[in-house]
């Protein structure tokens, strides 16, 4: 009730208490008790060394303390051991799956206590890690022993070699598929090096190879030096202070490691997207040069004017002179655009913008400090600071890269909307129409499809910073840990998103303005054609007039076709991908539909063109299937990391139900209120209440999810038993036997 009242008022405060109670683990109270820190003398259980069988968890630390006193009183625990345990308080944090023990494992000098499962991933990947670490601790100051430790641990790990072999096999499969399948985007299907480069630069390859590498690396880094070893096996106190105390729990809500994994994935994607954007822009430039018969950009020395995004210097006449703008060469404008699109000028523009924005962000963070990370220990806290800084820098540089490319392209498009463009004879012949149109009349049509082809690559860049920003936002979700937001973080993330979306909006606006200008020019040309037709009707002779009328009518239909094509164009910046009402079919549906169309084309024409089209579409479907298969393999891989449930104590010792005879003593008769039970009912109740049946994990769950309401396994009874120690004894020991003779009665007897 207190936590429920305080949480809304103190959202960023860490609450703690000094007494463990199972009621804190109630799932109904998760929103109120989550991340509660408990520092208690005892937890819900003791090390299993002090019991011959598994004891279910206690309801609170007071019961555990009383149980410890009972063990000391009955001689099952030494008084010195009890003092050792009392000097090791337990530190818990309430997670989505109950109280998580953050404290080191129990330690007693000279005794091998059971260790917890905190280093589950490291023990799964490198089973001999702890043993080699203990051996290394015997030789302090010998630095080369660290290399020997690493070699031995890796060499003796079968799971590590399985992962390495599996990864190499996956790379070999990807390389073989890329070599054997021709790429439709490359001339002639592409050479082998070209196909390999295309595969290794794909987003699918980076995700399939990069995500598992990041997850495994972070998991190993999180458990590299456990607090248990640093405290009990190392003589260096500083090593314990710097050891990893952050739990590796992906979905419990008490670990920052899932957030760090997502941030590193965002950093990886930011680097990949910049590389991919550069490759795609250069490939698109080559396609445009080939399609519009442009010469490649000659070697041009760097000039300071290449740093600007404005394109006013392209105008052939002074802006002060009156009259219409003279036409300019599309090839010359393209070369000027490529000079500004080079890596050097773009790097300088991005660097200046990044420095200014970084200064702005620093001031914002000083005015509105962000909340501290919910890290546990200095080791995790410093790791989080480094990862957040790197991921933020990668996200900002990627955003500026995309914004720079989009703004440069937007200015490039606006030039076509203001001036008439000269395209050259090769382009005029390629887009020849019958009856022939003038170069000025075809200029608007060429501009539209030129811009559409260029923006087909530029427009989709907008998704790159948004994907990275989404990962950064998800990484700060409270699902993983008790992350919180501040005005500074909201402002920085909001500005990044608004900047990217605003640039995309300006690109779309420039493209639509160009479309409107092109439609206006074509409609004016159509009106002129209609005026020419009317003029012919008035003055020309009838034979010439009929021929001219047919020509003008055909020309008018050509204008109508061009206008319809431009209006219906949905490619690049002209596509309506920002509108929610624009329903586009899914990529898989497109591929299946195109493949079916290719099959029908093959059956109708009898040529091999349909087969080639089917091969191209099938390769894309194969890529989608490959992504799904890799995702499934990744899920199966991590599902194998889960710790398997061991065999219970009774089965492990080879006991059967015959070894646990039912007893007829009615121990609970005073609780029945005078109700008489049959012997069968008494034996059934005794079996249920007093005997775990070897299934201690069932009783673990019952005790935890019952929040201490079921304490059936911790009763002390004073009834007479068939042993010489008859006054007091624990009656809930599975498999206890009566003393049968003088040699065994001391073994099975209990006394105070």
TORGULO-536834 format. One record per residue (C-alpha): residue in three letters; x, y, z. Coordinates in steps of 0.05 Angstrom, whole numbers, padded with zeros to 5 digits, always signed. Last residue first. Layout:
BEGIN
alaXYZ ...
***
This chain:
BEGIN
unk+00345-00624+00417 unk+00339-00693+00385 unk+00335-00727+00318 unk+00343-00801+00302 unk+00359-00831+00235 unk+00433-00845+00244 unk+00429-00857+00319 unk+00379-00913+00307 unk+00423-00948+00256 unk+00469-00993+00295 unk+00423-01008+00354 unk+00369-01034+00309 unk+00311-01013+00265 unk+00311-00938+00274 unk+00252-00910+00236 unk+00262-00884+00166 unk+00261-00815+00135 unk+00247-00816+00060 unk+00224-00745+00052 unk+00239-00704+00115 unk+00175-00669+00137 unk+00170-00696+00207 unk+00225-00653+00238 unk+00237-00679+00308 unk+00220-00671+00382 unk+00213-00716+00442 unk+00227-00785+00416 unk+00302-00789+00405 unk+00305-00865+00417 unk+00271-00878+00351 unk+00201-00900+00331 unk+00171-00832+00337 unk+00131-00800+00394 unk+00097-00735+00375 unk+00133-00669+00383 unk+00123-00641+00313 unk+00161-00587+00276 unk+00130-00564+00211 unk+00168-00536+00152 unk+00140-00572+00092 unk+00068-00549+00094 unk+00082-00475+00093 unk+00029-00457+00042 unk+00008-00384+00050 unk+00079-00360+00039 unk+00066-00323-00026 unk+00026-00380-00057 unk+00064-00369-00121 unk+00130-00380-00085 unk+00109-00440-00042 unk+00072-00474-00098 unk+00129-00463-00147 unk+00180-00492-00099 unk+00133-00548-00082 unk+00130-00569-00155 unk+00205-00563-00160 unk+00212-00610-00100 unk+00179-00667-00136 unk+00208-00725-00096 unk+00139-00743-00069 unk+00140-00679-00029 unk+00115-00714+00033 unk+00079-00685+00093 unk+00016-00652+00065 unk-00003-00695+00006 unk+00020-00761+00033 unk-00009-00746+00102 unk-00075-00728+00071 unk-00078-00792+00032 unk-00059-00834+00092 unk-00113-00801+00134 unk-00165-00811+00079 unk-00147-00884+00072 unk-00151-00894+00148 unk-00221-00863+00148 unk-00232-00794+00175 unk-00273-00771+00234 unk-00291-00698+00237 unk-00283-00671+00308 unk-00259-00602+00288 unk-00208-00627+00238 unk-00148-00587+00263 unk-00137-00630+00324 unk-00134-00690+00277 unk-00075-00663+00236 unk-00024-00716+00256 unk-00070-00775+00244 unk-00017-00830+00244 unk-00032-00878+00187 unk+00034-00871+00150 unk+00042-00883+00075 unk+00103-00921+00053 unk+00158-00883+00017 unk+00208-00934-00010 unk+00153-00970-00048 unk+00141-00906-00087 unk+00209-00914-00120 unk+00280-00894-00101 unk+00339-00894-00148 unk+00378-00838-00115 unk+00366-00791-00174 unk+00292-00808-00173 unk+00286-00785-00101 unk+00329-00724-00109 unk+00294-00695-00169 unk+00323-00700-00239 unk+00351-00635-00264 unk+00310-00583-00302 unk+00346-00559-00364 unk+00378-00491-00364 unk+00358-00450-00423 unk+00413-00439-00474 unk+00378-00484-00524 unk+00323-00432-00533 unk+00378-00386-00555 unk+00397-00428-00615 unk+00324-00444-00632 unk+00309-00370-00637 unk+00370-00358-00682 unk+00352-00417-00726 unk+00282-00389-00735 unk+00310-00320-00753 unk+00358-00352-00802 unk+00302-00391-00834 unk+00258-00329-00840 unk+00314-00289-00872 unk+00329-00346-00920 unk+00255-00350-00940 unk+00255-00276-00957 unk+00319-00285-00998 unk+00289-00344-01034 unk+00228-00302-01053 unk+00277-00252-01083 unk+00312-00307-01122 unk+00244-00333-01145 unk+00228-00266-01176 unk+00292-00265-01217 unk+00284-00338-01237 unk+00212-00327-01257 unk+00233-00269-01302 unk+00285-00313-01334 unk+00234-00369-01345 unk+00185-00319-01375 unk+00237-00294-01424 unk+00253-00364-01448 unk+00203-00362-01504 unk+00139-00402-01512 unk+00099-00339-01516 unk+00036-00358-01478 unk+00065-00409-01429 unk+00124-00364-01414 unk+00081-00303-01403 unk+00036-00343-01356 unk+00096-00365-01316 unk+00123-00294-01313 unk+00055-00268-01289 unk+00055-00321-01234 unk+00124-00297-01213 unk+00101-00225-01213 unk+00042-00242-01168 unk+00085-00282-01121 unk+00137-00226-01117 unk+00085-00172-01105 unk+00051-00213-01051 unk+00118-00223-01017 unk+00133-00148-01020 unk+00065-00132-00988 unk+00013-00098-01031 unk+00008-00022-01026 unk-00050+00012-00993 unk-00045+00087-00997 unk-00094+00110-00944 unk-00040+00121-00892 unk-00004+00171-00937 unk+00071+00177-00929 unk+00086+00124-00983 unk+00052+00164-01038 unk+00104+00151-01091 unk+00127+00212-01130 unk+00193+00216-01092 unk+00214+00149-01122 unk+00160+00119-01165 unk+00086+00130-01168 unk+00075+00159-01238 unk+00000+00162-01255 unk-00001+00237-01268 unk+00063+00235-01309 unk+00037+00177-01352 unk-00031+00210-01362 unk+00002+00275-01384 unk+00047+00239-01432 unk-00011+00200-01462 unk-00053+00263-01470 unk+00006+00298-01504 unk+00011+00240-01552 unk-00064+00244-01566 unk-00054+00318-01584 unk+00003+00299-01631 unk-00042+00248-01665 unk-00096+00301-01674 unk-00044+00351-01699 unk-00019+00301-01751 unk-00089+00282-01773 unk-00107+00356-01779 unk-00044+00369-01820 unk-00062+00314-01869 unk-00134+00339-01875 unk-00111+00412-01884 unk-00061+00394-01938 unk-00116+00360-01979 unk-00167+00416-01962 unk-00124+00477-01975 unk-00103+00516-01914 unk-00134+00579-01886 unk-00186+00569-01831 unk-00180+00497-01810 unk-00105+00504-01807 unk-00110+00559-01756 unk-00157+00517-01713 unk-00106+00460-01713 unk-00050+00507-01694 unk-00092+00531-01636 unk-00103+00459-01614 unk-00028+00447-01616 unk-00018+00509-01575 unk-00068+00482-01524 unk-00030+00416-01521 unk+00035+00453-01511 unk+00003+00491-01454 unk-00021+00425-01424 unk+00049+00397-01430 unk+00079+00457-01395 unk+00028+00455-01339 unk+00037+00380-01329 unk+00112+00390-01323 unk+00104+00447-01274 unk+00056+00406-01232 unk+00104+00346-01232 unk+00162+00392-01213 unk+00121+00420-01155 unk+00104+00349-01135 unk+00178+00330-01134 unk+00196+00391-01093 unk+00140+00375-01043 unk+00163+00303-01037 unk+00234+00325-01023 unk+00209+00378-00974 unk+00168+00324-00937 unk+00229+00278-00935 unk+00270+00334-00905 unk+00216+00347-00853 unk+00213+00274-00835 unk+00287+00272-00822 unk+00288+00336-00782 unk+00225+00319-00743 unk+00255+00251-00722 unk+00321+00282-00700 unk+00286+00340-00665 unk+00240+00292-00627 unk+00298+00249-00604 unk+00335+00310-00578 unk+00274+00341-00545 unk+00249+00277-00513 unk+00319+00264-00486 unk+00324+00334-00457 unk+00254+00332-00427 unk+00272+00269-00388 unk+00253+00197-00396 unk+00256+00137-00350 unk+00287+00068-00352 unk+00268+00018-00299 unk+00291-00042-00339 unk+00275-00084-00400 unk+00201-00071-00405 unk+00212+00000-00383 unk+00232+00017-00454 unk+00296+00055-00466 unk+00320+00005-00518 unk+00254+00014-00554 unk+00271+00088-00564 unk+00340+00074-00590 unk+00313+00020-00636 unk+00261+00068-00664 unk+00316+00121-00676 unk+00356+00070-00716 unk+00295+00053-00759 unk+00277+00127-00767 unk+00349+00143-00787 unk+00346+00091-00844 unk+00274+00102-00866 unk+00288+00169-00899 unk+00339+00136-00945 unk+00280+00108-00984 unk+00271+00173-01021 unk+00343+00177-01046 unk+00342+00110-01082 unk+00278+00119-01123 unk+00295+00193-01120 unk+00343+00186-01179 unk+00296+00146-01224 unk+00237+00191-01208 unk+00278+00253-01221 unk+00298+00228-01291 unk+00227+00206-01303 unk+00199+00275-01289 unk+00255+00313-01325 unk+00246+00272-01388 unk+00172+00288-01392 unk+00185+00362-01381 unk+00238+00363-01435 unk+00195+00328-01487 unk+00160+00393-01508 unk+00225+00432-01509 unk+00259+00378-01550 unk+00203+00381-01601 unk+00154+00325-01609 unk+00154+00274-01665 unk+00088+00244-01688 unk+00104+00192-01665 unk+00145+00196-01603 unk+00219+00187-01591 unk+00240+00177-01519 unk+00306+00143-01537 unk+00318+00189-01596 unk+00311+00251-01553 unk+00356+00221-01500 unk+00411+00209-01552 unk+00401+00278-01583 unk+00416+00317-01521 unk+00377+00331-01458 unk+00371+00407-01456 unk+00331+00429-01396 unk+00281+00487-01392 unk+00285+00524-01326 unk+00246+00534-01262 unk+00220+00465-01244 unk+00284+00431-01266 unk+00324+00472-01216 unk+00276+00453-01160 unk+00296+00380-01169 unk+00369+00393-01153 unk+00350+00432-01092 unk+00310+00372-01067 unk+00368+00325-01083 unk+00416+00366-01041 unk+00364+00367-00985 unk+00354+00292-00988 unk+00429+00275-00988 unk+00443+00323-00931 unk+00384+00298-00890 unk+00407+00226-00900 unk+00479+00240-00878 unk+00455+00285-00821 unk+00411+00229-00794 unk+00467+00178-00801 unk+00515+00224-00764 unk+00463+00235-00709 unk+00448+00161-00701 unk+00521+00141-00699 unk+00536+00195-00647 unk+00477+00172-00604 unk+00499+00099-00609 unk+00570+00116-00589 unk+00548+00159-00529 unk+00497+00108-00506 unk+00548+00052-00511 unk+00601+00089-00471 unk+00553+00111-00416 unk+00523+00041-00410 unk+00591+00009-00402 unk+00608+00058-00347 unk+00545+00041-00309 unk+00554-00034-00320 unk+00623-00035-00287 unk+00603+00017-00234 unk+00552-00031-00204 unk+00479-00042-00218 unk+00454+00003-00274 unk+00388+00039-00273 unk+00418+00094-00317 unk+00416+00163-00286 unk+00362+00210-00307 unk+00378+00261-00362 unk+00400+00330-00340 unk+00354+00386-00365 unk+00396+00449-00372 unk+00462+00411-00379 unk+00430+00362-00426 unk+00403+00418-00469 unk+00471+00452-00471 unk+00505+00387-00492 unk+00453+00375-00545 unk+00466+00444-00575 unk+00541+00432-00575 unk+00529+00364-00609 unk+00484+00399-00660 unk+00538+00449-00678 unk+00592+00396-00683 unk+00547+00350-00723 unk+00529+00405-00773 unk+00602+00422-00784 unk+00620+00349-00793 unk+00561+00334-00839 unk+00580+00391-00886 unk+00653+00370-00885 unk+00636+00297-00898 unk+00589+00316-00955 unk+00643+00357-00988 unk+00693+00299-00983 unk+00646+00241-00998 unk+00621+00268-01065 unk+00549+00291-01074 unk+00569+00363-01086 unk+00611+00343-01146 unk+00555+00296-01168 unk+00506+00354-01171 unk+00554+00394-01215 unk+00560+00334-01260 unk+00484+00326-01265 unk+00476+00400-01282 unk+00526+00393-01339 unk+00490+00331-01365 unk+00422+00365-01361 unk+00448+00423-01403 unk+00416+00490-01389 unk+00359+00525-01424 unk+00354+00601-01420 unk+00314+00630-01362 unk+00258+00675-01385 unk+00265+00750-01387 unk+00299+00801-01344 unk+00373+00799-01327 unk+00389+00804-01252 unk+00390+00728-01244 unk+00452+00727-01288 unk+00448+00676-01343 unk+00467+00603-01348 unk+00439+00584-01281 unk+00481+00531-01247 unk+00505+00581-01195 unk+00436+00579-01163 unk+00447+00507-01140 unk+00447+00515-01064 unk+00474+00457-01022 unk+00542+00490-01013 unk+00606+00452-00999 unk+00622+00445-01073 unk+00633+00521-01075 unk+00697+00509-01037 unk+00728+00472-01095 unk+00758+00402-01095 unk+00791+00381-01159 unk+00747+00347-01212 unk+00764+00281-01244 unk+00712+00272-01298 unk+00641+00252-01281 unk+00619+00197-01327 unk+00588+00219-01393 unk+00512+00221-01394 unk+00473+00177-01442 unk+00407+00183-01404 unk+00401+00109-01387 unk+00475+00096-01378 unk+00488+00157-01336 unk+00425+00143-01296 unk+00446+00071-01283 unk+00516+00093-01261 unk+00485+00145-01213 unk+00440+00091-01184 unk+00500+00048-01169 unk+00535+00107-01135 unk+00474+00123-01094 unk+00464+00050-01074 unk+00536+00042-01051 unk+00536+00106-01011 unk+00469+00089-00979 unk+00494+00019-00961 unk+00555+00046-00926 unk+00513+00097-00888 unk+00461+00044-00872 unk+00514-00004-00847 unk+00544+00046-00798 unk+00475+00064-00771 unk+00456-00009-00770 unk+00515-00027-00726 unk+00500+00031-00679 unk+00427+00009-00674 unk+00450-00062-00660 unk+00495-00034-00606 unk+00436+00004-00577 unk+00392-00058-00578 unk+00445-00099-00542 unk+00454-00044-00490 unk+00379-00045-00477 unk+00380-00121-00468 unk+00440-00112-00420 unk+00406-00061-00375 unk+00376-00115-00330 unk+00319-00114-00280 unk+00256-00121-00323 unk+00257-00197-00324 unk+00258-00206-00399 unk+00333-00210-00417 unk+00364-00227-00351 unk+00440-00221-00349 unk+00446-00192-00279 unk+00488-00130-00268 unk+00541-00143-00215 unk+00600-00147-00263 unk+00665-00139-00225 unk+00696-00071-00215 unk+00691-00070-00139 unk+00711-00143-00136 unk+00773-00131-00177 unk+00791-00072-00133 unk+00794-00120-00073 unk+00849-00160-00106 unk+00860-00225-00069 unk+00816-00263-00117 unk+00777-00327-00103 unk+00722-00303-00056 unk+00702-00233-00077 unk+00726-00230-00149 unk+00701-00301-00162 unk+00631-00287-00137 unk+00628-00218-00168 unk+00634-00250-00236 unk+00687-00228-00285 unk+00667-00239-00358 unk+00593-00245-00343 unk+00567-00182-00377 unk+00622-00185-00429 unk+00601-00255-00447 unk+00529-00234-00456 unk+00550-00171-00494 unk+00593-00212-00542 unk+00539-00266-00552 unk+00485-00214-00567 unk+00530-00172-00612 unk+00554-00232-00653 unk+00483-00259-00659 unk+00459-00191-00685 unk+00517-00180-00734 unk+00515-00243-00776 unk+00441-00248-00793 unk+00430-00173-00788 unk+00490-00154-00830 unk+00474-00206-00883 unk+00401-00184-00887 unk+00421-00111-00894 unk+00461-00127-00957 unk+00534-00106-00965 unk+00560-00178-00959 unk+00510-00200-01012 unk+00527-00145-01062 unk+00602-00155-01051 unk+00594-00230-01065 unk+00554-00217-01128 unk+00605-00168-01154 unk+00663-00215-01138 unk+00628-00271-01177 unk+00613-00228-01237 unk+00545-00197-01248 unk+00480-00225-01277 unk+00498-00199-01346 unk+00496-00128-01320 unk+00478-00128-01246 unk+00408-00116-01217 unk+00382-00184-01241 unk+00434-00220-01197 unk+00453-00289-01222 unk+00448-00345-01171 unk+00508-00392-01164 unk+00556-00343-01132 unk+00507-00311-01084 unk+00479-00379-01063 unk+00549-00406-01050 unk+00570-00345-01010 unk+00507-00348-00966 unk+00518-00423-00955 unk+00591-00413-00938 unk+00573-00358-00889 unk+00523-00404-00855 unk+00575-00460-00852 unk+00625-00413-00821 unk+00573-00393-00768 unk+00556-00465-00753 unk+00630-00484-00746 unk+00641-00426-00699 unk+00579-00442-00658 unk+00599-00515-00652 unk+00669-00494-00633 unk+00642-00452-00576 unk+00596-00508-00552 unk+00654-00557-00549 unk+00693-00512-00501 unk+00761-00541-00482 unk+00800-00502-00534 unk+00767-00437-00517 unk+00781-00443-00442 unk+00852-00467-00454 unk+00869-00411-00502 unk+00838-00358-00458 unk+00874-00383-00395 unk+00941-00386-00432 unk+00931-00315-00454 unk+00917-00293-00383 unk+00978-00332-00359 unk+01021-00284-00399 unk+01009-00232-00346 unk+01040-00269-00287 unk+01028-00222-00228 unk+00988-00272-00187 unk+00999-00346-00202 unk+00949-00384-00159 unk+00893-00340-00186 unk+00904-00372-00255 unk+00883-00440-00229 unk+00820-00410-00200 unk+00805-00377-00267 unk+00816-00443-00303 unk+00763-00476-00260 unk+00715-00418-00267 unk+00719-00418-00344 unk+00716-00493-00355 unk+00643-00494-00380 unk+00655-00441-00433 unk+00590-00428-00472 unk+00541-00455-00420 unk+00581-00431-00361 unk+00586-00362-00393 unk+00511-00361-00407 unk+00490-00385-00338 unk+00536-00338-00299 unk+00481-00321-00248 unk+00460-00394-00240 unk+00477-00398-00167 unk+00534-00437-00136 unk+00525-00496-00088 unk+00571-00493-00029 unk+00640-00525-00029 unk+00665-00516+00042 unk+00734-00495+00067 unk+00714-00425+00086 unk+00640-00414+00076 unk+00612-00373+00019 unk+00541-00363-00005 unk+00537-00336-00076 unk+00546-00262-00088 unk+00487-00215-00078 unk+00439-00195-00133 unk+00386-00248-00117 unk+00326-00236-00162 unk+00259-00233-00127 unk+00202-00255-00173 unk+00195-00265-00247 unk+00181-00193-00267 unk+00237-00172-00222 unk+00240-00150-00149 unk+00312-00137-00131 unk+00347-00176-00077 unk+00410-00166-00034 unk+00424-00221+00016 unk+00465-00208+00078 unk+00530-00247+00086 unk+00553-00240+00158 unk+00495-00282+00182 unk+00519-00339+00139 unk+00588-00339+00170 unk+00557-00337+00240 unk+00514-00397+00222 unk+00576-00433+00198 unk+00610-00419+00265 unk+00550-00448+00302 unk+00555-00513+00262 unk+00494-00536+00225 unk+00457-00602+00228 unk+00465-00605+00303 unk+00391-00601+00319 unk+00398-00533+00352 unk+00440-00506+00295 unk+00389-00530+00244 unk+00332-00501+00286 unk+00368-00434+00289 unk+00375-00434+00214 unk+00301-00450+00207 unk+00285-00391+00253 unk+00327-00345+00208 unk+00292-00372+00146 unk+00225-00358+00180 unk+00248-00287+00196 unk+00271-00277+00124 unk+00201-00286+00096 unk+00155-00338+00067 unk+00204-00395+00065 unk+00226-00430+00001 unk+00217-00506-00005 unk+00271-00550+00024 unk+00307-00598-00023 unk+00334-00659+00012 unk+00392-00677+00058 unk+00393-00606+00081 unk+00450-00559+00101 unk+00488-00563+00034 unk+00426-00537-00001 unk+00448-00466+00015 unk+00393-00430+00054 unk+00325-00407+00031 unk+00276-00349+00025 unk+00327-00295+00037 unk+00368-00280+00098 unk+00397-00219+00133 unk+00357-00175+00085 unk+00374-00120+00036 unk+00313-00113-00009 unk+00314-00066-00069 unk+00246-00054-00102 unk+00255-00056-00177 unk+00181-00072-00187 unk+00138-00066-00125 unk+00083-00021-00150 unk+00075-00044-00222 unk+00088-00116-00201 unk+00033-00117-00148 unk-00012-00167-00185 unk+00049-00209-00198 unk+00061-00220-00124 unk+00135-00221-00110 unk+00134-00170-00053 unk+00088-00217-00015 unk+00146-00265-00008 unk+00177-00222+00046 unk+00250-00202+00052 unk+00266-00151+00106 unk+00309-00089+00099 unk+00271-00046+00051 unk+00288-00006-00011 unk+00257+00045-00058 unk+00295+00075-00117 unk+00265+00143-00136 unk+00252+00161-00208 unk+00176+00156-00205 unk+00168+00192-00138 unk+00096+00217-00137 unk+00063+00161-00176 unk+00104+00108-00138 unk+00090+00134-00067 unk+00018+00110-00058 unk+00027+00041-00088 unk+00092+00033-00049 unk+00057+00048+00016 unk+00000+00000+00000 
***
